[in-house]
Amino acid sequence: MVSDREQVLVDPHPPGDGVDGPQTALVPVDPPTPPAARGMSWRRAPGRPRSAWTVVLPLAAAVVLGTAAGVAPAPVGGAVVAGAVVAGLLLRLEWAALAVVGASVFEDYLAQADPRISKVLALVLLVSWLIRRCSPRGRPPTRSPVLLAALAFTAVIAASTLLHNNGDAGQHVVVRYAGFLVVLLVLADALRDGLTPQRLARAYVAACAAAALCGIATFAVGGDRRVGGPIGDPNDLAFFLIPAVALGPAVRGGRHPRLWDLATVVVVVGIAGTLSRGALVGLVVMLLVVLVTGMVRARVVVGLVAAVVTAVLLVVVTLPGLVSVSLQQKGVVADQNVSERLGLWRAAAQMTVEHPVLGLGPGAFSLEHDEFTTNLPDDVNHPLDVAHNTWLEVSSELGLVGLAAFVAVLVLAFAGAWRAWKQRGDPVGAAVCAGLVGTAVAATFVTEQYYLPFWLLAALAVGVSSPPKAGGPRP
């Protein structure tokens, strides 16, 4: 029971009155506030009156949405689903990163549905990253030698563009470069803040296996004489698939390892079906490197080769006529392709020699290469707008300075992944090294700086080279 008086010791006598010591007396005190009352006191405080709009607007939106769904259920339902997906990607950077990486392997399929889908996904990834960066709990910005080299490459692109304005062709190339540089930055940052390299690698391997299956199915029904489909040019598809061959064995740990083995076999069969000689050379060199360095055991490579040979023989036995026609057509154009590429390489090399510092600007090769060579065939029935050599095309447009900055991105990525494998035994680090070797060799025969694989491998290298969090595993 709480009383409004308490017995306390007081000294009511002034000093020197002859009475010493405190005396006992009852004095009034304020009763303590009960906990319940304390908890209720703030609820009774006058507050800001609730606006009617907080009720009216949601109600009006629900009425409009419900009416629209009744009139046109399919479009409205699709819009609602799309809005929910975009909202989820905006709020979860990891989801946005996985969506962009997975969708990149189906670029041509998406373009047939709507050419803006890939661009929207890249924009959503950027906005999601900005939201994460603005969060008060966000980690400090990622710092890496790879990103510094990418920054230098960006500066070279800007300088070369200022010196040489190549119109719409130049703008298109600059936009492509800018998009992949942003993807590199965002993926590298996400891999240090919640998204693990293992998870991103698995998403890429799964997407590549699905793309290879689509290409093989299109080939089997006679829709194409080479495995393509998700990426229209079979050579480009093969380039996408090469890193997945390296990453497949690295992500097979945990549950369902045989499923990842099957995915790797499907990817290799897809590469074989593209009939891309550059990709096959890159694949062979990559396998030799992993054997020599001991990244994987010899029995793993032998098992993979045996499974792939079995699968290819099964295709040959099942579809002998189709395979024969494909090989014959490839043989017919093979000599002409070699002649074309040698001429294009000479043109790119001459452009580099005459403008060695900053080149002729982004997009210059497609516009001006015919002025630097007279050795191109006259009966070409397809556009010759790329050099079919990544290194020569970069040097012809951005000069030796641009080529050095681009190569520095890849070399520093390789060095970081190599350290992660050597020091911590990180299998993804080893796979990134192998993937960079395979793609670098294949890029000698195709123009691939405008596609994801190089930039994805560089981002994964930043992720695997990041130190573990204190007191816990690396994110």
C-alpha positions as CSV (number, residue, x, y, z in Angstrom):
1,M,0.0,0.0,0.0
2,V,1.4,3.4,-1.0
3,S,1.1,6.2,1.6
4,D,1.3,9.9,1.1
5,R,3.5,10.2,4.3
6,E,6.9,8.6,5.1
7,Q,8.8,8.3,8.3
8,V,12.2,10.0,7.8
9,L,15.0,11.3,9.9
10,V,15.1,15.1,10.1
11,D,16.8,17.7,12.3
12,P,14.2,20.4,12.9
13,H,16.4,22.3,15.4
14,P,18.9,24.9,14.2
15,P,22.5,24.6,15.3
16,G,23.2,25.8,18.8
17,D,19.7,25.4,20.3
18,G,20.9,22.9,22.7
19,V,19.2,20.0,21.1
20,D,21.5,17.7,19.1
21,G,20.8,14.9,16.7
22,P,18.1,14.1,14.2
23,Q,14.6,13.5,15.2
24,T,12.0,11.2,13.7
25,A,9.1,13.0,12.0
26,L,6.4,12.3,9.4
27,V,6.7,14.5,6.4
28,P,4.5,14.5,3.3
29,V,6.1,13.1,0.1
30,D,4.8,12.6,-3.4
31,P,3.6,9.0,-4.0
32,P,5.6,7.1,-6.6
33,T,4.1,6.7,-10.0
34,P,3.0,3.1,-10.6
35,P,4.7,1.4,-13.6
36,A,1.4,1.0,-15.3
37,A,0.6,4.6,-14.9
38,R,4.1,5.5,-16.2
39,G,3.5,3.4,-19.3
40,M,0.1,5.0,-19.9
41,S,1.2,8.6,-19.4
42,W,2.7,9.0,-22.9
43,R,-0.4,7.6,-24.5
44,R,-2.5,10.3,-22.9
45,A,-0.2,13.1,-24.2
46,P,-1.8,15.1,-26.9
47,G,-0.4,14.1,-30.3
48,R,-0.7,15.0,-34.0
49,P,-4.1,14.2,-35.2
50,R,-4.2,11.4,-37.8
51,S,-4.8,12.7,-41.3
52,A,-7.8,11.4,-43.2
53,W,-5.6,10.9,-46.3
54,T,-3.9,8.0,-44.6
55,V,-7.2,6.2,-44.8
56,V,-8.6,7.7,-47.9
57,L,-5.7,7.2,-50.2
58,P,-5.2,3.4,-49.5
59,L,-8.9,2.9,-49.8
60,A,-9.1,4.8,-53.1
61,A,-6.1,2.8,-54.5
62,A,-7.7,-0.4,-53.5
63,V,-11.0,0.6,-55.2
64,V,-9.2,1.7,-58.4
65,L,-7.0,-1.4,-58.5
66,G,-10.0,-3.7,-57.9
67,T,-12.0,-2.1,-60.6
68,A,-9.1,-2.2,-63.1
69,A,-8.5,-5.9,-62.2
70,G,-12.2,-6.6,-62.9
71,V,-12.1,-4.9,-66.3
72,A,-8.7,-6.2,-67.5
73,P,-7.5,-8.9,-65.1
74,A,-4.5,-10.2,-67.1
75,P,-2.7,-6.8,-67.7
76,V,-3.4,-5.6,-64.2
77,G,-2.4,-8.8,-62.6
78,G,0.8,-8.8,-64.6
79,A,1.5,-5.2,-63.6
80,V,0.9,-6.0,-59.9
81,V,3.3,-9.0,-60.1
82,A,5.9,-7.0,-61.9
83,G,5.6,-4.2,-59.4
84,A,6.0,-6.7,-56.5
85,V,9.0,-8.2,-58.2
86,V,10.7,-4.8,-58.8
87,A,9.9,-3.8,-55.2
88,G,11.5,-6.9,-53.9
89,L,14.6,-6.4,-56.1
90,L,14.9,-2.8,-54.9
91,L,14.8,-3.7,-51.3
92,R,17.1,-6.8,-51.6
93,L,20.4,-6.0,-53.3
94,E,21.3,-9.7,-53.3
95,W,18.2,-10.6,-55.2
96,A,18.8,-7.8,-57.8
97,A,22.4,-9.0,-58.3
98,L,21.3,-12.6,-58.8
99,A,18.6,-11.5,-61.3
100,V,21.0,-9.4,-63.4
101,V,23.6,-12.2,-63.5
102,G,21.0,-14.9,-64.4
103,A,19.2,-12.8,-67.0
104,S,22.5,-11.9,-68.8
105,V,22.7,-15.4,-70.3
106,F,19.3,-14.9,-71.9
107,E,19.9,-11.5,-73.3
108,D,18.5,-12.2,-76.8
109,Y,15.4,-14.0,-75.4
110,L,14.7,-11.0,-73.2
111,A,15.2,-8.6,-76.1
112,Q,12.6,-10.5,-78.1
113,A,10.1,-10.0,-75.3
114,D,11.1,-6.4,-74.7
115,P,14.4,-4.8,-75.5
116,R,14.2,-2.7,-72.3
117,I,14.1,-5.6,-69.9
118,S,17.9,-5.9,-69.5
119,K,18.3,-2.2,-69.1
120,V,15.5,-2.0,-66.5
121,L,17.2,-4.8,-64.5
122,A,20.5,-3.0,-64.6
123,L,18.8,0.2,-63.4
124,V,17.0,-1.7,-60.6
125,L,20.4,-3.1,-59.5
126,L,21.9,0.4,-59.4
127,V,19.0,1.8,-57.5
128,S,19.0,-1.1,-55.0
129,W,22.7,-0.5,-54.4
130,L,22.1,3.2,-53.8
131,I,19.4,2.3,-51.3
132,R,21.8,0.0,-49.5
133,R,24.6,2.6,-49.6
134,C,22.3,5.2,-48.1
135,S,21.3,2.9,-45.2
136,P,22.8,3.9,-41.9
137,R,23.9,0.3,-41.3
138,G,25.7,0.1,-44.7
139,R,29.3,-0.9,-44.7
140,P,32.1,1.5,-45.9
141,P,32.6,1.5,-49.7
142,T,34.5,-1.4,-51.1
143,R,38.2,-0.7,-51.9
144,S,40.1,-3.0,-54.2
145,P,42.9,-2.7,-56.7
146,V,40.5,-4.2,-59.3
147,L,38.1,-1.3,-58.8
148,L,41.0,1.2,-59.0
149,A,42.0,-0.3,-62.4
150,A,38.4,-0.1,-63.5
151,L,38.3,3.6,-62.5
152,A,41.4,4.2,-64.6
153,F,39.7,2.4,-67.5
154,T,36.7,4.6,-67.1
155,A,38.9,7.7,-67.2
156,V,40.5,6.5,-70.5
157,I,37.0,5.9,-72.0
158,A,36.0,9.4,-71.1
159,A,39.2,11.0,-72.4
160,S,39.1,9.0,-75.7
161,T,35.4,10.0,-76.1
162,L,36.2,13.7,-75.6
163,L,38.9,13.5,-78.3
164,H,36.9,11.5,-80.8
165,N,33.1,11.9,-81.1
166,N,31.9,8.9,-83.1
167,G,28.2,9.7,-82.9
168,D,25.6,7.1,-82.2
169,A,28.0,4.2,-82.6
170,G,30.3,5.8,-80.0
171,Q,27.5,6.5,-77.6
172,H,26.3,2.9,-77.9
173,V,29.7,1.6,-76.9
174,V,30.1,4.0,-74.1
175,V,26.7,3.0,-72.7
176,R,27.7,-0.6,-72.8
177,Y,31.0,0.0,-71.1
178,A,29.3,2.2,-68.4
179,G,26.7,-0.5,-67.7
180,F,29.3,-3.2,-67.1
181,L,31.5,-1.0,-65.1
182,V,28.6,-0.2,-62.8
183,V,27.7,-3.9,-62.6
184,L,31.3,-4.6,-61.6
185,L,31.2,-2.0,-58.8
186,V,27.8,-3.1,-57.5
187,L,28.6,-6.8,-57.6
188,A,31.9,-6.3,-55.9
189,D,30.2,-4.2,-53.1
190,A,27.4,-6.7,-52.7
191,L,29.9,-9.6,-52.4
192,R,31.4,-7.9,-49.4
193,D,28.1,-7.2,-47.8
194,G,25.7,-10.1,-47.6
195,L,26.1,-11.9,-51.0
196,T,28.6,-14.8,-50.9
197,P,30.7,-15.6,-54.0
198,Q,29.5,-19.2,-53.7
199,R,25.9,-18.2,-54.1
200,L,26.6,-15.8,-57.0
201,A,28.6,-18.5,-58.8
202,R,25.9,-21.1,-58.3
203,A,23.3,-18.7,-59.8
204,Y,25.6,-18.2,-62.9
205,V,26.2,-21.9,-63.3
206,A,22.5,-22.7,-63.1
207,A,21.6,-20.0,-65.6
208,C,24.3,-21.2,-68.0
209,A,23.1,-24.8,-67.7
210,A,19.6,-23.6,-68.5
211,A,20.8,-21.6,-71.4
212,A,22.8,-24.5,-72.8
213,L,19.7,-26.7,-72.5
214,C,17.6,-24.2,-74.4
215,G,20.3,-24.0,-77.1
216,I,20.6,-27.8,-77.4
217,A,16.8,-28.1,-77.6
218,T,16.7,-25.5,-80.4
219,F,19.4,-27.4,-82.3
220,A,17.7,-30.7,-81.8
221,V,14.4,-29.6,-83.3
222,G,16.2,-28.1,-86.3
223,G,15.7,-24.5,-85.4
224,D,19.4,-23.7,-85.8
225,R,22.5,-25.5,-87.2
226,R,24.5,-24.5,-84.1
227,V,23.7,-24.3,-80.5
228,G,22.6,-20.7,-79.8
229,G,19.3,-19.4,-78.8
230,P,19.5,-17.4,-75.5
231,I,22.5,-15.6,-77.0
232,G,21.9,-15.3,-80.7
233,D,25.5,-15.7,-81.8
234,P,26.8,-19.2,-80.9
235,N,30.3,-17.8,-80.4
236,D,29.1,-15.3,-77.8
237,L,27.0,-18.1,-76.1
238,A,30.2,-20.3,-75.9
239,F,32.0,-17.4,-74.3
240,F,29.4,-17.1,-71.6
241,L,29.5,-20.8,-70.9
242,I,33.3,-21.0,-70.4
243,P,33.4,-19.5,-66.9
244,A,30.5,-21.9,-65.8
245,V,32.7,-24.9,-66.7
246,A,35.3,-23.6,-64.2
247,L,32.7,-22.6,-61.5
248,G,30.7,-25.8,-61.7
249,P,33.2,-28.0,-59.7
250,A,33.8,-25.1,-57.3
251,V,30.1,-25.0,-56.2
252,R,29.4,-28.7,-56.0
253,G,30.0,-28.8,-52.2
254,G,27.0,-29.3,-49.9
255,R,23.8,-30.9,-50.9
256,H,23.2,-32.3,-54.4
257,P,26.8,-32.3,-55.7
258,R,25.8,-34.6,-58.6
259,L,23.3,-32.0,-59.8
260,W,26.1,-29.5,-60.2
261,D,28.2,-32.1,-62.0
262,L,25.3,-32.6,-64.4
263,A,25.0,-28.9,-65.0
264,T,28.7,-28.7,-65.8
265,V,28.4,-31.5,-68.3
266,V,25.4,-29.8,-70.0
267,V,27.4,-26.6,-70.2
268,V,30.4,-28.3,-71.9
269,V,28.1,-30.1,-74.4
270,G,26.6,-26.8,-75.1
271,I,30.0,-25.3,-75.9
272,A,30.7,-28.2,-78.2
273,G,27.4,-27.6,-80.0
274,T,28.3,-24.0,-80.7
275,L,31.2,-25.2,-82.9
276,S,33.1,-22.2,-81.7
277,R,36.7,-22.9,-82.3
278,G,37.9,-20.1,-80.1
279,A,35.8,-21.3,-77.2
280,L,37.1,-24.8,-77.7
281,V,40.7,-23.6,-77.7
282,G,40.0,-21.6,-74.5
283,L,38.4,-24.6,-72.9
284,V,41.3,-26.8,-73.6
285,V,43.9,-24.3,-72.4
286,M,41.8,-23.8,-69.2
287,L,41.7,-27.6,-68.5
288,L,45.5,-27.8,-69.0
289,V,46.1,-24.9,-66.6
290,V,43.9,-26.4,-63.8
291,L,45.8,-29.7,-64.3
292,V,49.2,-28.2,-64.2
293,T,48.5,-26.0,-61.2
294,G,46.7,-28.7,-59.3
295,M,43.5,-26.7,-58.9
296,V,41.5,-29.9,-59.5
297,R,42.5,-33.6,-59.4
298,A,43.2,-35.3,-62.7
299,R,40.5,-37.8,-62.1
300,V,37.9,-35.0,-61.9
301,V,39.0,-33.7,-65.4
302,V,39.1,-37.3,-66.8
303,G,35.6,-37.9,-65.4
304,L,34.3,-34.7,-66.9
305,V,35.8,-35.4,-70.3
306,A,34.4,-38.9,-70.3
307,A,30.9,-37.7,-69.4
308,V,31.1,-35.0,-72.1
309,V,32.3,-37.4,-74.8
310,T,29.5,-39.8,-73.9
311,A,26.9,-37.1,-74.1
312,V,28.3,-35.8,-77.5
313,L,28.3,-39.4,-78.9
314,L,24.7,-39.8,-77.8
315,V,23.7,-36.6,-79.7
316,V,25.6,-37.8,-82.8
317,V,23.9,-41.2,-82.7
318,T,20.5,-39.7,-82.1
319,L,20.7,-36.9,-84.7
320,P,23.3,-38.0,-87.2
321,G,21.9,-36.1,-90.2
322,L,21.6,-32.8,-88.3
323,V,25.1,-33.1,-86.9
324,S,26.5,-33.9,-90.4
325,V,24.8,-30.9,-92.0
326,S,26.0,-28.6,-89.2
327,L,29.6,-29.8,-89.6
328,Q,29.5,-29.4,-93.4
329,Q,28.1,-25.9,-93.2
330,K,30.8,-25.0,-90.6
331,G,33.5,-26.4,-92.9
332,V,32.2,-24.3,-95.9
333,V,32.5,-21.0,-94.1
334,A,35.5,-21.8,-92.0
335,D,38.1,-20.7,-94.6
336,Q,36.2,-17.5,-95.3
337,N,35.9,-16.8,-91.5
338,V,39.7,-17.1,-91.1
339,S,40.3,-14.7,-94.0
340,E,37.8,-12.2,-92.7
341,R,39.3,-12.3,-89.2
342,L,42.9,-11.9,-90.4
343,G,41.9,-8.8,-92.4
344,L,40.0,-7.4,-89.4
345,W,43.0,-8.0,-87.1
346,R,45.3,-6.2,-89.5
347,A,42.9,-3.2,-89.6
348,A,42.7,-3.1,-85.8
349,A,46.5,-3.4,-85.5
350,Q,47.0,-0.6,-88.0
351,M,44.5,1.7,-86.2
352,T,46.5,1.1,-83.0
353,V,49.8,1.8,-84.7
354,E,48.6,5.1,-86.1
355,H,46.8,6.2,-82.9
356,P,48.6,4.4,-80.1
357,V,47.8,6.6,-77.1
358,L,44.0,6.9,-76.8
359,G,42.9,5.2,-80.1
360,L,40.2,6.6,-82.3
361,G,37.4,6.6,-79.7
362,P,34.7,4.1,-78.7
363,G,32.8,2.8,-81.6
364,A,35.5,3.7,-84.1
365,F,36.3,0.2,-85.3
366,S,32.9,-0.4,-86.8
367,L,33.0,3.0,-88.5
368,E,36.6,3.2,-89.8
369,H,38.2,-0.2,-90.0
370,D,37.7,-0.5,-93.8
371,E,40.0,2.5,-94.2
372,F,42.9,0.7,-92.7
373,T,42.8,-2.6,-94.7
374,T,42.2,-3.7,-98.3
375,N,42.3,-7.4,-97.6
376,L,38.7,-8.1,-96.6
377,P,36.7,-10.5,-98.8
378,D,34.3,-8.9,-101.3
379,D,31.5,-11.5,-101.1
380,V,30.7,-10.9,-97.4
381,N,27.0,-11.3,-96.7
382,H,27.1,-10.3,-93.0
383,P,28.3,-7.1,-91.2
384,L,31.9,-6.9,-90.3
385,D,31.5,-4.4,-87.4
386,V,33.8,-6.0,-84.8
387,A,37.4,-7.0,-84.8
388,H,36.8,-10.6,-83.6
389,N,39.7,-9.9,-81.2
390,T,38.9,-8.2,-77.9
391,W,42.5,-7.0,-77.3
392,L,43.0,-5.5,-80.7
393,E,39.5,-3.9,-80.8
394,V,40.1,-2.2,-77.4
395,S,43.5,-0.9,-78.5
396,S,42.2,0.4,-81.8
397,E,39.4,2.4,-80.0
398,L,41.1,3.3,-76.7
399,G,44.7,3.0,-77.5
400,L,47.5,1.2,-75.7
401,V,46.6,3.2,-72.5
402,G,43.0,1.8,-72.6
403,L,44.3,-1.7,-73.3
404,A,46.7,-1.5,-70.4
405,A,43.9,-0.4,-68.0
406,F,41.5,-3.1,-69.3
407,V,44.2,-5.8,-68.9
408,A,45.1,-4.5,-65.5
409,V,41.5,-5.1,-64.3
410,L,41.8,-8.8,-65.3
411,V,45.4,-9.3,-64.1
412,L,44.6,-7.8,-60.7
413,A,41.5,-9.9,-60.5
414,F,43.5,-13.0,-61.3
415,A,46.1,-12.1,-58.6
416,G,43.4,-11.6,-55.9
417,A,41.7,-14.9,-56.8
418,W,45.0,-16.7,-56.9
419,R,45.9,-15.5,-53.4
420,A,42.4,-16.6,-52.1
421,W,43.0,-20.0,-53.5
422,K,46.6,-20.3,-52.3
423,Q,46.1,-18.9,-48.8
424,R,42.7,-20.1,-47.9
425,G,42.1,-22.9,-50.4
426,D,39.0,-21.1,-51.7
427,P,37.6,-23.2,-54.6
428,V,35.8,-20.2,-56.1
429,G,39.1,-18.4,-56.2
430,A,40.7,-21.2,-58.1
431,A,37.6,-21.3,-60.5
432,V,37.9,-17.6,-61.1
433,C,41.6,-18.0,-62.1
434,A,40.7,-20.8,-64.4
435,G,37.8,-18.9,-65.9
436,L,39.9,-15.8,-66.5
437,V,42.4,-18.0,-68.4
438,G,39.8,-19.6,-70.5
439,T,37.9,-16.4,-71.4
440,A,41.2,-14.5,-72.1
441,V,42.2,-17.2,-74.7
442,A,38.7,-17.3,-76.2
443,A,38.6,-13.5,-76.4
444,T,41.5,-13.6,-78.8
445,F,39.0,-14.9,-81.4
446,V,35.9,-12.9,-80.5
447,T,35.0,-9.4,-79.3
448,E,33.7,-9.9,-75.7
449,Q,34.5,-6.8,-73.7
450,Y,30.8,-5.7,-74.0
451,Y,29.5,-8.9,-72.3
452,L,29.2,-10.0,-68.7
453,P,31.8,-12.8,-68.2
454,F,34.9,-10.7,-67.8
455,W,33.2,-8.3,-65.4
456,L,31.5,-11.1,-63.4
457,L,34.8,-12.9,-62.9
458,A,36.5,-9.6,-61.8
459,A,33.7,-9.0,-59.3
460,L,34.0,-12.6,-58.0
461,A,37.7,-12.0,-57.6
462,V,37.0,-8.9,-55.4
463,G,34.6,-11.0,-53.4
464,V,36.9,-13.9,-52.7
465,S,39.9,-11.7,-51.9
466,S,38.0,-9.8,-49.2
467,P,39.1,-10.7,-45.6
468,P,36.8,-12.6,-43.3
469,K,34.6,-10.6,-40.9
470,A,36.0,-10.4,-37.4
471,G,34.4,-13.0,-35.2
472,G,32.6,-14.8,-38.0
473,P,32.8,-16.2,-41.4
474,R,33.4,-14.1,-44.5
475,P,30.1,-12.8,-45.8
